[in-house]
Amino acid sequence: MFEYILHNLSNNSNEKCKLIAIMDCDIIVNYGNITEEINLVKNDEIRWDNNVIILKNNMNHYKSTVSTEKLIITSKIDGLKKIQYITPKNEIVFCGGWYDM
């Protein structure tokens, strides 16, 4: 099993990261109080900014809040890559997602 850990993007940490799927994979997301099985396809993204946000098909899907200090994701294969998260310059939030200008 492979384990990936994310910290909340809204904290003051300079190390803002997200996970990106480098291949199709099934993952288990541990929110602290519940777990969820999710199928990711190549280029899907996971980030944690108050709620867990999964980008699938160019749409943000808001998932559960996390009850611990870190979000733990496990997978049977090494299909995720941790990369730096850079906040979009002109992000507009609307009902059902966001749009990058």
Residue, then its C-alpha position, 0 to 999 in steps of 0.5 A: m500500500f502507498e500512503y500520501i499525506l496532505h495538510n490543509l492549504s488554508n494554514n500559513s504553511n509555505e508548503k502548499c501541495k496537492l496530489i495529481a493522478i499520474m494514472d488511473c487508480d482507486i484510492i481510499v480517503n481517510y477524513g479522520n472520522i470517515t473513509e471513502e473509496i474514490n476512483l481517479v483517472k489520469n490528471d484528476e487532482i486532490r487538494w485540501d482547503n477546509n473541505v477536500i476538493i477533488l478535480k474531476n472532468n474540470m469540475n471541483h467536487y467538494k467532499s467531507t471536512v477533515s477531523t484531523e491535522k492531516l488528510i491520508i490517502t492510500s492506494k494499492i499502486d503508486g498512482l499519485k504525485k505530490i506537487q506544489y499547489i499554486t493558487p490561481k491569480n484570478e479565481i472566481v467562485f460560483c455555485g458548483g465550482w470555480y472558474d480560472m480567468 
